[in-house]
Amino acid sequence: MSNSHIPLEEMLEDLRITNEEIAQYEAENKVLSNNRETNRVQIYMNEGRILKRQKFVTQLEQIIAETYPNHQM
């Protein structure tokens, strides 16, 4: 499937936003970890969100590498 109809800038912006989301969830988990017992469900849910976004980042980086081979990540 060709993704050449999607501008590189849009893909890079998606990567930037997603990496920011990951960082926000990681920071939230750090704070929530101060009271892990009370916050364990929220921590677990955030970890799932982080993994989902990390998978998206990996897939998008692969698409960028295939669609725009001259672009350096």
Backbone as numpy.savetxt, mean C-alpha at the origin, in Angstrom:
# Nx Ny Nz CAx CAy CAz Cx Cy Cz
-2.85 -8.40 -20.49 -3.69 -7.22 -20.49 -2.80 -5.98 -20.49
-3.05 -5.11 -21.41 -2.25 -3.89 -21.53 -2.81 -2.81 -20.62
-1.91 -2.14 -19.94 -2.29 -1.04 -19.06 -1.74 0.28 -19.57
-1.36 0.30 -20.84 -0.74 1.50 -21.39 -1.71 2.68 -21.47
-3.01 2.42 -21.33 -3.99 3.50 -21.34 -4.03 4.26 -20.01
-3.36 3.71 -19.00 -3.30 4.36 -17.69 -2.00 5.16 -17.62
-2.09 6.46 -17.42 -0.87 7.27 -17.37 0.05 6.86 -16.21
1.33 6.89 -16.46 2.31 6.56 -15.44 2.14 7.44 -14.21
1.87 8.71 -14.41 1.71 9.63 -13.29 0.58 9.20 -12.36
-0.50 8.69 -12.95 -1.64 8.23 -12.15 -1.25 7.00 -11.33
-0.51 6.09 -11.92 -0.05 4.90 -11.19 0.89 5.29 -10.06
1.80 6.22 -10.33 2.74 6.65 -9.30 2.01 7.36 -8.16
0.98 8.11 -8.49 0.17 8.77 -7.45 -0.56 7.73 -6.60
-1.07 6.70 -7.23 -1.72 5.61 -6.49 -0.72 4.94 -5.54
0.50 4.75 -6.01 1.55 4.17 -5.15 1.83 5.07 -3.96
1.95 6.36 -4.21 2.25 7.31 -3.15 1.15 7.30 -2.09
-0.08 7.37 -2.54 -1.23 7.38 -1.62 -1.29 6.09 -0.81
-1.11 4.98 -1.48 -1.19 3.69 -0.80 -0.07 3.53 0.21
1.13 3.97 -0.13 2.24 3.90 0.83 1.98 4.81 2.04
1.33 5.94 1.82 0.95 6.82 2.93 -0.07 6.13 3.83
-1.03 5.44 3.22 -2.03 4.71 4.01 -1.37 3.63 4.86
-0.43 2.90 4.26 0.29 1.87 5.00 1.00 2.49 6.20
1.67 3.60 5.99 2.39 4.27 7.08 1.43 4.73 8.17
0.25 5.20 7.79 -0.73 5.65 8.77 -1.22 4.48 9.62
-1.52 3.35 8.98 -1.97 2.18 9.74 -0.86 1.66 10.65
0.37 1.68 10.18 1.49 1.24 11.01 1.66 2.16 12.22
1.53 3.46 12.01 1.63 4.41 13.12 0.48 4.22 14.11
-0.71 3.98 13.59 -1.85 3.74 14.46 -1.64 2.47 15.29
-1.13 1.42 14.66 -0.88 0.18 15.38 0.16 0.37 16.46
1.13 1.22 16.21 2.16 1.48 17.22 1.53 2.09 18.47
0.63 3.04 18.27 -0.07 3.66 19.39 -1.01 2.65 20.06
-1.76 1.91 19.26 -2.69 0.94 19.81 -1.98 -0.16 20.60
-0.75 -0.43 20.24 0.02 -1.47 20.92 0.33 -1.13 22.37
0.19 0.12 22.74 0.39 0.51 24.14 -0.62 -0.18 25.05
-1.76 -0.53 24.51 -2.78 -1.28 25.24 -3.28 -2.41 24.34
-2.38 -3.32 24.04 -2.63 -4.38 23.06 -3.88 -5.20 23.38
-4.08 -5.53 24.64 -5.22 -6.38 25.01 -6.55 -5.74 24.64
-6.69 -4.47 24.95 -7.93 -3.76 24.63 -8.09 -3.52 23.14
-6.99 -3.29 22.45 -7.04 -2.88 21.04 -6.71 -3.99 20.05
-6.67 -5.23 20.50 -6.20 -6.32 19.64 -7.03 -6.48 18.36
-8.34 -6.27 18.44 -9.17 -6.42 17.24 -8.83 -5.34 16.23
-8.70 -4.10 16.69 -8.36 -3.00 15.77 -6.97 -3.21 15.18
-6.03 -3.67 15.99 -4.68 -3.95 15.49 -4.75 -5.02 14.41
-5.50 -6.08 14.67 -5.66 -7.18 13.71 -6.27 -6.67 12.40
-7.29 -5.84 12.51 -7.93 -5.30 11.30 -6.97 -4.41 10.53
-6.20 -3.59 11.25 -5.21 -2.74 10.58 -4.14 -3.56 9.89
-3.71 -4.65 10.53 -2.70 -5.51 9.91 -3.24 -6.11 8.61
-4.51 -6.46 8.59 -5.12 -6.94 7.35 -5.14 -5.87 6.28
-5.45 -4.65 6.67 -5.45 -3.54 5.71 -4.06 -3.28 5.17
-3.07 -3.37 6.05 -1.68 -3.17 5.63 -1.28 -4.23 4.62
-1.57 -5.49 4.91 -1.21 -6.58 3.99 -1.90 -6.43 2.64
-3.16 -6.02 2.66 -3.91 -5.83 1.41 -3.27 -4.71 0.57
-2.89 -3.63 1.22 -2.28 -2.52 0.50 -0.86 -2.85 0.03
-0.12 -3.60 0.82 1.21 -4.03 0.40 1.12 -4.92 -0.85
0.11 -5.77 -0.89 -0.09 -6.62 -2.07 -0.41 -5.75 -3.29
-1.24 -4.73 -3.09 -1.57 -3.81 -4.18 -0.32 -3.10 -4.68
0.53 -2.64 -3.76 1.77 -1.95 -4.13 2.64 -2.87 -4.98
2.80 -4.11 -4.55 3.61 -5.07 -5.29 3.06 -5.29 -6.70
1.75 -5.46 -6.80 1.13 -5.67 -8.10 1.26 -4.44 -8.99
1.06 -3.27 -8.42 1.16 -2.05 -9.21 2.59 -1.79 -9.67
3.55 -2.07 -8.81 4.95 -1.92 -9.22 5.28 -2.87 -10.37
4.73 -4.06 -10.34 4.95 -5.02 -11.43 4.31 -4.51 -12.73
3.11 -3.98 -12.63 2.43 -3.43 -13.81 3.24 -2.26 -14.39
3.72 -1.39 -13.52 4.53 -0.26 -13.99 5.78 -0.76 -14.69
6.46 -1.74 -14.11 7.68 -2.28 -14.70 7.41 -2.88 -16.08
6.27 -3.53 -16.23 5.93 -4.16 -17.51 5.45 -3.14 -18.54
4.67 -2.17 -18.09 4.06 -1.20 -19.01 5.01 -0.08 -19.37
5.84 0.32 -18.40 6.79 1.42 -18.59 8.19 0.92 -18.22
8.78 0.08 -19.07 10.06 -0.55 -18.71 11.22 0.44 -18.53
11.11 1.63 -19.07 12.18 2.61 -18.93 12.10 3.40 -17.63
11.01 3.23 -16.91 10.85 3.97 -15.64 11.59 3.24 -14.53
12.38 3.99 -13.77 13.11 3.44 -12.63 12.31 3.68 -11.36
12.08 2.65 -10.60 11.32 2.78 -9.34 12.21 3.25 -8.23
